[in-house]
Amino acid sequence: MSLLNFGAVKSPISKLVAIALVLAFTAGLSACAPEVGTDAWCKQMKNKPSGDWTANEAADYAKHCVFK
């Protein structure tokens, strides 16, 4: 029996641990981006090339950073 057999999660505790790890990882990723409209977000968008902006990002930038 291999210790790295990820496909066979058998005990309820193992399932809970796996779910907790996925949720923690997801929460960690979502915490990296500043909230739209904050000063940190405006600075991040100012440093991002405008050709890489989406239409929504451009509208949000104009709304929150230019026309405050």
N, C-alpha and C positions, 0 to 999 in steps of 0.2 A: 504494500500500500504506500503510495507516494504522498509526501507531505504537501506537495504542490499541485494536488488534484483539485483545481478550482471548480470544476464542473460538478463535483459531488459534495455539495454542502448538505450534511445529513442532520445535524442536531439543530434544534430551535435556537440555541445560543449562538451557534455559528452563523445562522441566518441573520440574527439580530446584530451581530458584530459586523457582518458584511454590509448590512443596510446602514448602520451607524457610520461606517467608514465612507460609504458613498455620499451620505448626507453631509458629513464633515468636509469632504473634498469639494462638493458643490458649493457649500457655504463659503469655503475659503476662496474659491474662484470668484464668486459674486462680490465679495468684500473688496476686491482689488480695484474695481472701477468706481470713480467718484460719482456722486449723484448728479444727474443732469441739472444744470442751472447754478451749481455751486461755483465758487471762485476757482477751486481746484479743477473742476471740469472745464471751465472756460480757458484756463491756462493750458490744460492738456489739448484742447481742440485748437488753440492758437499755435501750438507747436506741431500739430499734425498737418501734413500737406493738404491743402484744400481740395486737391484732386482726389483724395482718398475719403472725403466726407460723403456720407449718404445724404439724400434729400432731407430726411428727418433731422439729421445732425445739423445741417446748415440752417434749417428753420429754427431749431432749438437754440443754436448759437446766436442767431439774429434776435430772437425773442428774449433770451436770458442774459446775453453778454453785451450786445450792442444797444438795444433799446430797453435799458433797465428803467 
